[in-house]
Amino acid sequence: MMTFDELFESAIQKREEEKENFILESKANRQKCKELSEQMAVRAGQDGKTFQQVLDMMVRFPKQTPNNALLILAQNPQATQIGDWNYWKGKHAYIKKEAVQNPILILEPGQEYTRQDHSRGRYYNARKVYDISQTTSKPETPTVEPVSVETLIPIMVKHAPVPIQPLDSEAFAPGVGALYDPVNEVIQLRKGMDNGNTIFQCLSVEMCHASLSQGNPEYNRHAHGIQAMAASYMLCKKYGIDTKAYAFEHADSIFPGLDASQIKQELYTIKQTAQNLSYSMDRDLKPVIKHKDRVR
């Protein structure tokens, strides 16, 4: 039989071993996240279909960083709703036994620290989350109907980063519905268009161009074209607008010559551009959505 001193010593040793194992696991998980996100970023830069999947994931999980969108796509591309153990417990659901050892790893900011050059940095921690399909919870059915394009377009015009200038069709090249003019800081819009989806698509692309040019002396329409198109695609996905006109999945390469870090930065710019525009629009859409929900 062990003495109390031996019991204490054994307990202390076990505690230290568990602490060391946790540190090693956390380090391994952070390294895994780094490798997975870099691999997926490179794939997104080289393959249009993967790039489009990343955009879809950023729309599906608006509160997650683009880096986490890459991680979720790499580990569970079918994920629709994620949370840790406590999140699902709060919803009176539990992680399925067979899924416990197969979490989705994402990165979350931890404590700040000071580098040797006195600049500030931040630690990132790997967090284990699980998709709703890995739990006993049932998928939630949306209770709010999509907002009509007739409601969206006036709100778009109201919150456009520059004025909208309707012009006769003669002012545009064939197939062009709208065009941002960076010299006069105005978006020219073709008169006579009668397809709401097309108007939303054209106008959102040019609004993204206008947003990208604000305060950016290096703005160039050609260089920023993929960013504007991708941000517009995200807006269409968010608001239920048809996205068949966006052909990312057919592209052989999206970001030729860029490394994983540079591609991630492009994704951050794309997401920020879409969110900056939707943030203002959503404030006006809230009363509309609430009213729709009341009358159902």
C-alpha positions in Angstrom: 0.0 0.0 0.0 1.3 3.5 -1.0 2.1 6.0 1.7 0.6 9.5 1.5 3.9 10.9 0.4 4.0 8.4 -2.4 0.4 9.2 -3.4 1.3 13.0 -3.5 4.4 12.3 -5.5 2.5 10.1 -8.0 -0.3 12.7 -8.4 2.2 15.5 -9.0 4.1 13.5 -11.5 0.8 12.6 -13.3 -0.2 16.2 -13.4 3.1 17.3 -14.9 2.9 14.5 -17.5 -0.6 15.6 -18.5 0.6 19.2 -18.7 3.5 18.2 -20.9 1.3 16.0 -23.1 -1.1 18.9 -23.5 1.7 21.3 -24.5 3.0 18.8 -27.0 -0.4 18.1 -28.5 -1.1 21.8 -28.8 2.2 22.4 -30.5 1.5 19.5 -32.9 -2.0 20.8 -33.6 -0.8 24.3 -34.4 1.8 22.8 -36.8 -0.9 20.7 -38.4 -3.1 23.8 -38.9 -0.2 25.7 -40.4 0.5 22.9 -42.9 -3.1 22.3 -43.8 -3.9 26.0 -44.4 -0.8 26.5 -46.5 -1.5 23.4 -48.6 -5.1 24.5 -49.1 -4.1 28.1 -49.9 -1.7 26.9 -52.6 -4.5 24.7 -54.0 -6.9 27.6 -54.1 -4.3 29.7 -55.9 -3.7 27.0 -58.5 -7.2 25.7 -59.0 -10.4 27.7 -59.6 -12.8 25.1 -58.3 -10.9 25.0 -54.9 -10.8 28.8 -54.9 -14.6 28.9 -55.3 -15.0 26.4 -52.5 -13.0 28.7 -50.2 -15.2 31.6 -51.1 -18.3 29.5 -50.3 -16.8 28.5 -47.0 -16.1 32.2 -46.1 -19.7 33.0 -46.8 -20.9 29.9 -44.8 -18.8 30.9 -41.8 -18.7 34.7 -41.8 -17.3 34.9 -38.3 -14.3 32.7 -39.1 -11.1 34.1 -40.6 -10.1 33.1 -44.1 -7.4 31.0 -42.6 -10.0 29.0 -40.6 -12.1 28.8 -43.8 -9.1 27.1 -45.4 -8.8 24.7 -42.4 -12.5 23.8 -42.3 -12.5 23.1 -46.1 -9.3 20.9 -45.7 -10.8 18.8 -42.9 -14.6 18.8 -43.5 -15.7 20.4 -46.7 -19.4 19.5 -46.0 -19.4 21.4 -42.6 -22.3 23.8 -42.1 -22.3 24.6 -38.3 -19.4 24.2 -36.0 -18.8 24.5 -32.3 -16.7 23.1 -29.4 -17.9 20.7 -26.8 -19.4 23.4 -24.6 -21.2 25.0 -27.6 -23.0 21.7 -28.4 -23.7 21.0 -24.8 -25.4 24.4 -24.6 -27.7 23.2 -27.4 -28.4 20.0 -25.5 -26.4 18.0 -28.0 -23.4 15.7 -27.6 -20.5 14.7 -29.8 -21.0 11.3 -31.3 -18.6 8.7 -29.9 -17.0 7.9 -33.3 -16.4 11.6 -34.0 -14.7 12.6 -30.7 -11.2 11.7 -32.1 -11.9 13.4 -35.4 -12.3 17.1 -34.6 -12.0 20.1 -37.0 -8.9 22.1 -35.9 -9.1 25.9 -36.2 -6.9 28.6 -34.9 -7.9 31.3 -32.4 -5.9 34.2 -31.1 -4.3 33.8 -27.7 -2.1 36.1 -25.6 0.0 38.8 -27.0 3.8 38.8 -26.6 6.8 41.1 -27.3 9.3 40.0 -30.0 13.1 40.6 -29.6 12.8 43.7 -31.8 10.1 45.0 -29.3 7.3 44.6 -31.8 4.1 43.0 -30.6 2.9 39.6 -31.7 0.2 37.2 -30.8 0.1 33.5 -30.0 -2.5 31.4 -31.7 -4.1 28.3 -30.2 -5.5 25.3 -32.0 -9.1 24.7 -31.0 -11.1 21.5 -31.5 -14.6 22.0 -32.9 -17.1 19.7 -34.4 -19.6 20.0 -37.2 -23.3 19.5 -36.5 -23.2 16.2 -38.5 -20.8 14.9 -35.8 -23.3 15.6 -33.0 -26.7 14.4 -31.9 -28.2 17.8 -32.8 -30.6 18.0 -35.8 -30.0 20.6 -38.5 -31.8 23.9 -37.9 -34.3 25.0 -40.6 -34.0 28.7 -41.6 -37.1 30.7 -40.6 -36.4 33.8 -42.7 -37.0 34.0 -46.4 -34.4 35.5 -48.7 -34.7 39.2 -49.4 -35.9 40.0 -53.0 -33.5 41.6 -55.4 -36.0 44.5 -55.8 -35.4 45.2 -52.1 -31.7 44.7 -52.3 -30.9 47.1 -55.2 -32.1 50.3 -53.7 -30.2 49.5 -50.5 -27.1 48.8 -52.6 -27.4 52.2 -54.3 -27.8 53.9 -50.9 -24.7 52.4 -49.5 -22.5 52.4 -52.6 -19.0 53.8 -51.7 -19.3 56.3 -54.6 -22.3 57.8 -56.5 -24.2 55.8 -59.1 -24.6 57.6 -62.5 -27.2 56.0 -64.9 -26.2 56.5 -68.5 -27.7 55.5 -71.9 -26.6 52.2 -73.3 -24.5 54.0 -76.0 -22.0 54.9 -73.4 -21.1 51.3 -72.7 -19.2 48.6 -74.6 -21.3 45.6 -75.6 -22.0 43.3 -72.6 -21.0 45.9 -70.0 -23.8 46.8 -67.5 -21.8 49.0 -65.1 -18.4 50.5 -64.9 -16.4 52.2 -62.1 -14.7 55.4 -63.1 -11.8 55.9 -60.7 -11.0 59.4 -62.1 -14.4 60.8 -61.4 -15.1 58.4 -58.6 -18.5 57.3 -59.9 -20.1 54.1 -60.9 -21.7 54.3 -64.4 -24.8 52.1 -64.7 -26.4 51.2 -68.0 -30.1 52.3 -68.3 -32.7 49.9 -69.5 -31.5 46.7 -67.8 -34.5 44.7 -66.6 -32.9 41.6 -65.0 -32.5 42.2 -61.2 -29.9 39.4 -60.8 -27.8 40.9 -63.6 -28.0 44.4 -62.2 -27.0 43.1 -58.7 -24.0 41.2 -60.2 -22.8 44.2 -62.4 -23.3 46.7 -59.7 -21.7 44.7 -56.9 -18.6 44.1 -58.9 -18.1 47.8 -59.6 -18.9 48.6 -55.9 -16.1 46.3 -55.0 -13.8 48.0 -57.4 -14.8 51.4 -55.9 -14.2 50.0 -52.4 -10.8 48.6 -53.3 -9.7 51.9 -54.8 -10.6 54.0 -51.8 -7.4 55.4 -50.3 -5.3 53.0 -52.4 -2.9 54.9 -54.7 -1.8 51.5 -56.2 -5.4 50.6 -57.3 -5.4 49.1 -60.8 -8.6 47.7 -62.4 -6.8 44.7 -64.0 -4.7 43.9 -61.0 -7.6 44.1 -58.6 -10.1 42.4 -60.9 -10.1 39.0 -59.2 -10.5 40.6 -55.8 -13.5 42.6 -57.0 -15.1 39.6 -58.8 -14.6 37.3 -55.8 -16.0 39.8 -53.3 -19.0 40.3 -55.6 -19.5 36.5 -55.8 -19.5 36.4 -52.0 -22.2 39.1 -51.9 -24.3 37.2 -54.4 -24.0 34.0 -52.3 -24.8 35.8 -49.1 -28.0 37.4 -50.5 -29.2 34.5 -52.6 -28.4 36.0 -56.1 -27.7 33.6 -58.9 -23.9 33.0 -59.3 -23.8 31.0 -62.6 -22.1 34.0 -64.3 -19.0 33.6 -62.1 -16.6 31.0 -63.7 -13.9 30.6 -61.1 -14.2 26.8 -61.2 -13.1 26.8 -64.8 -9.9 28.7 -64.2 -6.6 26.9 -64.3 -4.9 29.4 -62.0 -6.2 32.2 -59.8 -3.1 33.6 -58.2 -0.1 32.6 -60.4 3.3 33.1 -58.8 2.0 33.8 -55.3 3.0 31.8 -52.2 0.6 30.6 -49.5 1.1 33.7 -47.3 0.4 36.0 -50.2 -2.7 34.0 -51.3 -4.0 34.2 -47.7 -3.6 38.0 -47.8 -5.6 38.1 -51.0 -8.4 36.1 -49.3 -8.4 38.5 -46.4 -8.7 41.5 -48.8 -11.6 39.7 -50.6 -13.5 38.9 -47.4 -13.0 42.4 -46.0 -14.2 44.0 -49.2 -17.4 42.0 -49.2 -18.0 42.5 -45.5 -17.4 46.3 -45.7 -20.2 46.5 -48.3 -22.6 44.0 -46.7 -22.2 45.5 -43.2 -23.9 48.8 -44.2 -26.5 47.0 -46.2 -27.4 44.6 -43.4 -28.3 47.5 -41.1 -31.1 48.5 -43.5 -32.1 44.9 -44.2 -32.7 44.0 -40.5 -36.1 45.7 -40.3 -37.1 44.0 -43.5 -36.0 40.5 -42.3 -37.6 41.0 -38.9 -40.9 42.0 -40.6 -40.8 38.9 -42.9 -40.2 36.7 -39.8 -43.2 38.2 -38.0 -45.7 37.7 -40.8 -44.8 34.0 -41.5 
